[in-house]
């Protein structure tokens, strides 16, 4: 996680995109904290967020990831309806600018010296992280390295699962969702090869916790305006709104910890762990995964056509 944060920070600094930005209304603060709490609680209840129970869960052939994906999608749809309510609409009044000049000006970019300082600080922290993690354990050091690279790519690509679903429902845009599906297709093949060489995939219970948790997570990330990856890299860019989302996320996780021992024996442990590779065999499990990913891709194409046809009418 520290590697991811540092990778995001360095990527933002290299793009000259670090600037302290404060929410302009208390409604946005409310959205950030409450949405973060709901998302944090739902993610841990479902045994993972959009990374652990979706983007990496499906390529590990855990059936619970598909259930999570379906109900997360339903949750994001409901979330878009919630944020469309008048309460969450901006109170800003748009006025036509007649002379082409604006009285609102601000320094959009940092000075070169300040940006170089950010990059130097990031590099120094990376060195300290690597020295400490590799000294403790090789696996921990490699995890830090891959976390750094992953965080760097997330920030550079501005990859946000929330925007993928939200844009799908609100604007009919499918680019991000199709990219995510393509990424999982590639990742599935890579993970499959690791499993063939003896690595053990993470398989979780298929119980009501996945249904409820996935739905809550979907609602929460849309209300908050960012998912697990989205709030992390935006917080590293200096956006206070997403720092509050992260705080809410931690609070939601703590709430789940407090009730876990009461709900887990009822909602989680009695249910099976379904590994598609064991259920359908190695070839069959891989084939089922690609068939389902293909169906998901086709559904995004259908939804885009349906959305624009409906709006045109």
FITORBA-671266 format. One record per residue (C-alpha): x, y, z. Coordinates in steps of 0.001 Angstrom, whole numbers, plus 500000, padded with zeros to 6 digits. Layout:
# residues N
XYZ
...
***
This chain:
# residues 313
500000500000500000
502834502399500839
504392501557497483
501122502385495727
500831505742497500
504415506671496627
503965505574493010
500877507761492752
502634510712494397
505625510524492040
503367510160488993
501352513209490069
504552515195490654
505954514253487244
502682515460485693
502854518692487736
499465517772489139
499957518223492894
497852521065494249
496005521432497557
492292521549496650
489514521956499222
485817520965498750
483687524003497914
480594522928499859
479652520956502963
477492518718500777
480658517428499120
482240516832502532
479139514878503572
479283512837500366
482955512054500843
482676510826504433
479319509010504255
480066507476500861
483489506419502093
482003504754505184
479426502830503133
482054501745500592
484564500739503254
482010498667505153
480688497018501986
484125496203500590
485285494411503725
481958492632504124
482288491290500571
485913490215501177
487422492790498880
487026496022496967
487079496658493230
490648495348493201
490573492325495520
487035491165494742
486702492348491143
489748493270489065
491984490601490638
489211488361491982
487813487386488585
491262486511487148
491803484267490187
488706482301489153
486817482911492397
483070482741491720
482402485180494547
484056487872492396
481360487511489722
478601487844492326
480381490885493726
480693492425490250
476993491995489473
475767493540492712
478440496233492676
477101497193489248
473561497314490669
474817499434493552
476521501920491247
473291502280489265
471369503088492459
474197505408493481
473828507419490269
470135507880491051
470992509109494546
473568511686493409
471065512949490823
468761514112493639
468474517908494160
470335517639497486
473544516678495691
473276519138492811
475599522133492746
474134525478493801
476486527319491457
474719529673489048
476132529675485521
476494533114483917
477405533904480346
480778535565479915
480264538336477368
483777539765477022
485800536548477050
487713537542480198
487373535942483603
487877537654486946
488699534274488474
492365533447488070
494648531119489989
497985529444489610
497084526132487996
500587524681488036
503342524545490615
506641526269489986
509424524113488583
511370524326491847
508404523238493977
507675520354491632
511306519217491708
511137519224495507
508045516985495391
509826514565493045
512952514540495241
510888513837498367
509056511025496590
512297509422495385
513847509664498860
510815507975500433
510939505235497784
514591504520498620
513790504345502339
510825502042501665
512877499675499512
515792499558501953
513460498752504833
511192496271503019
513942494320501217
515929494134504449
512950492589506234
511933490085503556
512443489630499808
508722489057499216
507882492271501080
510382494186498975
508958492810495738
505448493701496948
506636497275497546
508159497400494063
505047496139492307
502883498399494486
504999501364493373
504634500466489699
500908499777490068
500264503078491824
502292504950489196
500248503421486374
496931504056488151
497667507765488535
499112508167485059
496144506383483495
493630508085485846
492030504662486285
488910504859488439
486391502036488605
483755504439489925
483938506597486817
483766503435484701
480382502488486155
479095506039486715
479873507153483157
478252503966481885
474938504744483608
474897508546483316
476517509240479954
476574505932478096
480380506050477893
481902502585477896
485613503221477279
486723502736480885
484548499665481486
485725498027478281
489343498757479230
488763497172482657
487228494073481073
490134493815478629
492560494157481528
490875491299483381
491011489144480246
494771489624480000
495232489204483752
493231485955483746
495698484337481367
498676485527483416
497141484343486682
496247481013485091
499891480437484172
500985481177487753
498397478714489074
499728476036486709
503157476556488280
501768475939491761
500549479289493053
497348479165495108
494552481596494119
492527483455496734
489042481956496795
486346483374499078
482912482386500337
479865482813498109
477352483999500683
474919486847501398
477878488945502507
479014489223498878
475568490323497691
475042492903500442
478655494040500560
478941494385496792
475745496440496607
476783498728499482
480215499178497955
478697500164494609
476382502722496220
479158504083498423
481778504656495734
479370506636493552
478185508808496449
481790509393497526
482916510029493960
485802507593494094
486620503925494593
489585502419496435
492048503267493680
490361506533492724
490500508170496139
494112507050496662
495654508715493614
493430511790493846
494421512232497494
498070512122496385
497234514931493959
496220517067496950
492437516789496639
491084517059500183
487716515619499149
489346512272498464
491386512391501650
488017512519503412
486815509594501285
489835507626502494
489060508582506096
485470507413505655
486746504205504101
488837503450507177
485879504264509439
483659501859507488
486280499130507780
486471499646511547
482678499376511812
482804496011510061
485548494775512390
483319495609515356
480441493439514072
482380490779512134
482309488095514840
478520488387515029
477666488356511327
480390486109509876
479063482832511404
475686483578509793
476487485344506510
479949484083505555
481395480881507007
478458478503506320
478745479094502560
481127477387500104
484245478725498442
483764478154494717
486878477856492553
485901477800488874
489045475836488008
488033473060490394
484357473174489451
484837473064485663
488418471844485426
491384473980484392
490410474337480742
486709474637481529
487250477228484273
489376479365481969
486800479023479186
483899479960481499
485800483045482661
486434484226479105
482847483531478079
481553485621480986
484032488414480223
482917488317476584
479276488589477638
480141491535479897
481930493266477005
478958492733474681
476607494088477352
478573497341477478
478193497680473694
474452496974473940
474015499456476796
475815502211474870
473542501761471861
470436501498474046
471399504599476043
471945506874473039
468914505515471200
466751506178474259
468114509712474714
467677510461471020
464012509518471244
***
